[in-house]
Amino acid sequence: MNAVVFLGPTLPRAEAEDLLPATYLPPARQGDIYRAVRALRPVTVGLVDGRFLDTGTVWHREILWALSEGVHVFGAASMGALRAAELAPFGMRGIGKVFAAYCDGCWPGDPGTFEDDDEVAVVHAPPELGGAALSDAMVDLRATLASAEAAGVVATSDRHLLIEALRCRSFAERSVAALLEDAARLLDAATVRRLAAWVPDNKVERKRLDAIEMLRAMAALLASAPARFTADFVMQQPLFWRRFVAQCETEDAEALDPAARRVLERLRRDPKAWHACARSALGRLPLAGSGTMVEAEVSPHRALDRLRREHGLWRRSDLLAWVEANGLDEAGLERLLLRDDELDRAAAETPPGLLRAMADHLRLSGAFAAILRDAGGAPP
């Protein structure tokens, strides 16, 4: 095969294979693109779905390495849209409306910024059970509500209310059912009836549509017998990249023990607890803070948004009162938020060794045994 595609719940594999003959692999985790390019030497790689929470996310630098190796790399719909928006200046080709929204920083017609990773996140079944999505992505719900407004089912103000309500939910709780629950709480009865009758046959699967568009673009590229991609940058191989390569090559030898795998799998069901554990475990890494991850511009905006949501500080007066009560000034708040965002980015990248460090942290804190019991006792 001349193409490799990382695909999960966004699009059924059988439908994808009709559009593009390729080697289809499960949602990509950190190192999978590196391993696929090294082993299969494809002409093009397509990234749709990626894993997170329970493992490291696809690393920017492994995509840059693939580009430097002459591979045409596409991204769309989900994790692919995120990485393509970040790496478009280096030659990764983003496809679709989700990618465009991440590049623009806004979803067409919707208030507020569009930048959160969880806009595309869903809960899905394990691959061995089919990998079907068990929740709906925020981008699909946004697109569905926009279509409902265009059809005269809801007013613009109604759509905005519902979007804000859905954004306040965890990505795991977002669904059409949750949308209708929020509508029943926020909108008049007649609008709720119209929306409930309209949604079942008119839901917009934006991620699926973008994935289809990407596969067609990849098929068109292959039909043109393209030359190798020519990168306009030089791929450096500093020490942390060499460590990453070594980590990929020795992954089997360094696999987590069965009990740790079970505990982390259970912990992933609570994104807030998972993230808190990851942040705590960062300090256990020998190389924490020493440049083991892709450098990124740190911004306090995401951390401020999270602070407002967690503490209900939507009015500026409430925020300023919280700042004063915590012995801070506005400069101190900004320093706090910058550090918080830096930790978030580090935890999201999941550098080599973090999962093992998380298991160690849970054991030493006393939480490991309780989570293991909740997950079904001792591993088989």
Buried (B, 14 or more C-beta within 10 A) or exposed (E): EBBBBBBBBBBBBEEBBEBBEBBBBBBBBBBBBBBBBBEBEBBBBBBBBBBBBBBBBBBBBBBBBBBBBBBBBBBBBBBBBBBBBBBBEBBBBBBBBBBBBBBEEBBEBBEBEBBBBBBBBBBBEEEEEEBEBEBBBBBBBBBBBBBBBEEEBBEEEBBBBBBBBBBEBEBBEBBBEBBBBBBBEBBEEEBBEBBBEBBEEEBBBBBBBBBBBBBEBBBEBBEEEBEEBEBEEEBEEEEBBEBBBEBBEEBEEEEBEEBBBBBBBBBBEBBEBBBEBBBBBBEBBEBBEEEBBBEBEBBBEBBBBBBBEEEEBEEEEEBBEBBEEEEBEEEEBBEBBBEBBBBBBBBBBBBBBBBBBBBBBBBEEEBBEEBBEEBEEEEE
